[in-house]
Amino acid sequence: MNHPSFDALFQPFSVKSLSLKNRIVMAPMTRFFSPQGLPGEDVAAYYRRRAEAEVGLILSEGTTVERPAARNDPNIPYFHGEAALSAWKRVIGGVHAAGGRMGPQLWHVGAVKNALADWNSGFEAESPSGLAAPSVQRGEVMSEEAIADTVAAFGRAAADAKALGFDTVEVHGAHGYLIDQFFWSGTNRRNDRYGGLSLKERARFAAEVIKAIRVAVGDDYPIILRLSQWKQQDYKARLADTVGEMSDWLVPLVEAGADVLHCSQRRFWEAEFSEIDGTDGLNFAGWAKKLTGATTISVGSVGLSGEFIRSFAGEGAKPASLDNLIRRMEREEFDLIAVGRALLSDPLWASKVRTRDLASLQDFNPSSMRELV
Ligand SMILES: Cc1cc2nc3c(=O)[nH]c(=O)nc-3n(C[C@H](O)[C@H](O)[C@H](O)COP(=O)(O)O)c2cc1C
């Protein structure tokens, strides 16, 4: 490996009240280690270990807002109710004691069934049009009342995050879950004000969620919104095929109050519109930054040879060069970089990179997904 200076990764960064010591973000990763929806001491220690080892910002695993069918697995943590919130208070206490910064990822799965477990919440799944995928019916169509209650639940969760001392919140608007089901024409067939032919119209639900959070947290608290073109239901699906469509999608969300767009790709180096600017062109986070002026986070196979969907199929990955990432960070294509599996399996990943101890970076072994190292 030819390694240039990694300085671009270790520059401080601030957005509103959030000050970070470097550009490394732990990507949100569902771990299924919170029985009865309660993150225990093991979960708190897992996050604290990453804070102790130089991760600039930790995003929690998806944690659900207060709607009956928001979860699709009994071991996903809640972000509501006294017991879960006091458990989360221990988590942020540990991260802060280690000098870290953290935000919970607020989540509602919509109509997506958990592919890994045959579990039912006991409540009907809910989604914009009762569709888990374009031709897969599941659960109920959300009424306007259900939508309003869900928007309010996101607002309450964000207010709780701030009250507990978390430094930011991330809204999960990606990967084919509830908010993304509203964005996607394949799963949003509504003809009321939450549907429509344009992405801008289908972004109304997300914009309402962001506005409710803004009211709950005030002007100076940063709100992160995670988005993706791809869906777990269809990896090739895209919401925005043109720059104009991407602008129609993202600008209203930033105007609604999103400060940071977390642009999920499976491979961060892939150009978003390759026909426009070639293979080394801007990625999703690069275009999002250019079109909106918002802070952006990129993600996808950083430091590893294989991508994450294949990890669920049992495929391992080896450490890979960071040169391309550093080049893009030096030219300020995006502001922050999220790291998933490399940090899931090695809590010391960020400190090893900082001290250039690259020889001790580990392979990613999918068996590490079954434990909290
Ligand atoms: C075990 C696991 C759980 C994940 N859970 C979530 C999640 O709860 N929310 C989310 O937005 N993304 C989730 N992801 C996607 C990651 O945040 C990240 O985008 C993806 O792993 C690509 O980054 P990587 O190649 O560095 O692993 C998960 C990924 C993995 C491997």
The ligand as a Gaussian input file, in Angstrom:
#p B3LYP/6-31G(d) Opt

LIG

0 1
 C      -24.266000      -5.366000      10.369000
 C      -24.722000      -4.125000       9.649000
 C      -25.848000      -3.446000      10.097000
 C      -26.284000      -2.275000       9.456000
 N      -27.345000      -1.562000       9.970000
 C      -27.661000      -0.336000       9.468000
 C      -28.606000       0.503000      10.115000
 O      -29.170000       0.181000      11.172000
 N      -28.866000       1.708000       9.567000
 C      -28.262000       2.120000       8.405000
 O      -28.540000       3.226000       7.938000
 N      -27.340000       1.344000       7.786000
 C      -27.008000       0.155000       8.302000
 N      -25.994000      -0.591000       7.733000
 C      -25.225000      -0.034000       6.594000
 C      -23.962000       0.676000       7.121000
 O      -24.287000       1.840000       7.857000
 C      -23.025000       1.096000       5.969000
 O      -23.685000       2.022000       5.141000
 C      -22.566000      -0.102000       5.149000
 O      -22.122000      -1.148000       5.992000
 C      -21.432000       0.283000       4.195000
 O      -20.302000       0.671000       4.915000
 P      -19.020000      -0.341000       5.049000
 O      -18.744000      -0.820000       3.651000
 O      -17.937000       0.530000       5.614000
 O      -19.439000      -1.469000       5.933000
 C      -25.578000      -1.793000       8.324000
 C      -24.447000      -2.488000       7.869000
 C      -24.011000      -3.635000       8.518000
 C      -22.770000      -4.332000       8.028000

